[in-house]
Amino acid sequence: MADDDHCCARIDRYLDTVDVRMMAEPIGLGGDEEAARIRQVVAEMEPLKRGILILVVGRKMSVGEVSRRFGMREDRVCRHYRAAVGGVAARCDTKGAR
């Protein structure tokens, strides 16, 4: 299995080829304060966590798909995804959004 840097590079290359307008659900869509806060939290996130979050939420990929496509174990994908979602929830919660 590839290390974090290699997986992150693979995900970045994949996302570079994807038309953002084709995202199933862009993260932090909208112009309100909560959406802006979510976009900021995601932008500040560790690159691998951010990439996995975008793949699962924005591209509607399953954990299994991410695992197979990018050479990661499923439990590792889950761990990064849970950390990303938890980070967004925690940061938005402390800022008064929900």
C-alpha positions as CSV (number, residue, x, y, z in Angstrom):
1,M,0.0,0.0,0.0
2,A,1.1,3.5,-0.8
3,D,2.1,6.0,1.9
4,D,0.2,9.2,2.6
5,D,2.2,11.4,0.3
6,H,1.8,9.0,-2.7
7,C,-1.9,8.6,-2.1
8,C,-2.3,12.3,-1.8
9,A,-0.5,12.9,-5.1
10,R,-2.7,10.3,-6.8
11,I,-5.8,11.9,-5.5
12,D,-4.6,15.4,-6.5
13,R,-3.9,14.2,-10.0
14,Y,-7.3,12.6,-10.2
15,L,-9.1,15.7,-8.9
16,D,-7.1,17.9,-11.4
17,T,-8.7,15.9,-14.2
18,V,-12.3,16.2,-12.8
19,D,-14.5,19.0,-13.9
20,V,-15.6,20.7,-10.7
21,R,-19.0,21.5,-12.2
22,M,-19.5,17.7,-12.4
23,M,-19.2,17.3,-8.7
24,A,-22.2,15.5,-7.3
25,E,-22.2,17.8,-4.3
26,P,-19.6,20.6,-4.0
27,I,-18.5,21.0,-0.4
28,G,-19.6,24.3,1.2
29,L,-21.8,25.2,-1.7
30,G,-23.7,28.5,-1.3
31,G,-22.9,32.1,-0.3
32,D,-24.0,32.1,3.3
33,E,-21.7,32.4,6.3
34,E,-21.9,28.7,7.2
35,A,-20.9,27.6,3.6
36,A,-18.0,30.0,3.7
37,R,-16.9,28.6,7.1
38,I,-17.1,25.0,5.8
39,R,-15.0,26.0,2.7
40,Q,-12.4,27.6,5.0
41,V,-12.2,24.6,7.2
42,V,-11.8,22.2,4.2
43,A,-9.1,24.5,2.7
44,E,-7.1,24.4,5.9
45,M,-7.4,20.6,6.3
46,E,-4.5,18.2,5.8
47,P,-4.3,17.5,2.1
48,L,-5.1,13.7,2.3
49,K,-8.1,14.2,4.5
50,R,-9.3,17.0,2.3
51,G,-8.9,14.8,-0.8
52,I,-10.7,11.9,0.7
53,L,-13.5,14.2,1.9
54,I,-13.9,15.6,-1.6
55,L,-13.9,12.2,-3.2
56,V,-16.5,10.7,-0.8
57,V,-18.8,13.8,-0.5
58,G,-18.2,15.6,-3.8
59,R,-17.7,12.7,-6.1
60,K,-20.0,10.3,-4.2
61,M,-17.3,7.6,-4.2
62,S,-17.6,4.8,-1.7
63,V,-14.8,4.0,0.7
64,G,-14.2,0.8,-1.3
65,E,-13.8,2.8,-4.5
66,V,-11.4,5.2,-3.0
67,S,-9.4,2.3,-1.5
68,R,-9.1,0.4,-4.8
69,R,-8.5,3.5,-7.0
70,F,-5.8,5.0,-4.9
71,G,-4.2,2.0,-3.3
72,M,-5.2,2.5,0.3
73,R,-6.7,0.1,2.8
74,E,-10.4,0.7,3.5
75,D,-9.8,1.2,7.2
76,R,-7.3,3.9,6.4
77,V,-9.7,5.7,4.1
78,C,-12.4,5.5,6.8
79,R,-10.1,6.9,9.4
80,H,-9.1,9.9,7.2
81,Y,-12.8,10.4,6.2
82,R,-14.0,10.3,9.8
83,A,-11.3,12.7,10.9
84,A,-12.2,15.1,8.1
85,V,-15.9,15.1,8.8
86,G,-15.2,15.4,12.5
87,G,-12.9,18.3,11.9
88,V,-15.5,20.2,9.9
89,A,-18.2,19.5,12.4
90,A,-16.1,20.5,15.4
91,R,-14.8,23.7,13.7
92,C,-18.2,24.8,12.5
93,D,-19.8,24.0,15.9
94,T,-17.3,26.1,17.8
95,K,-18.0,29.0,15.4
96,G,-21.7,28.8,16.1
97,A,-22.8,27.1,12.8
98,R,-24.6,23.9,12.6
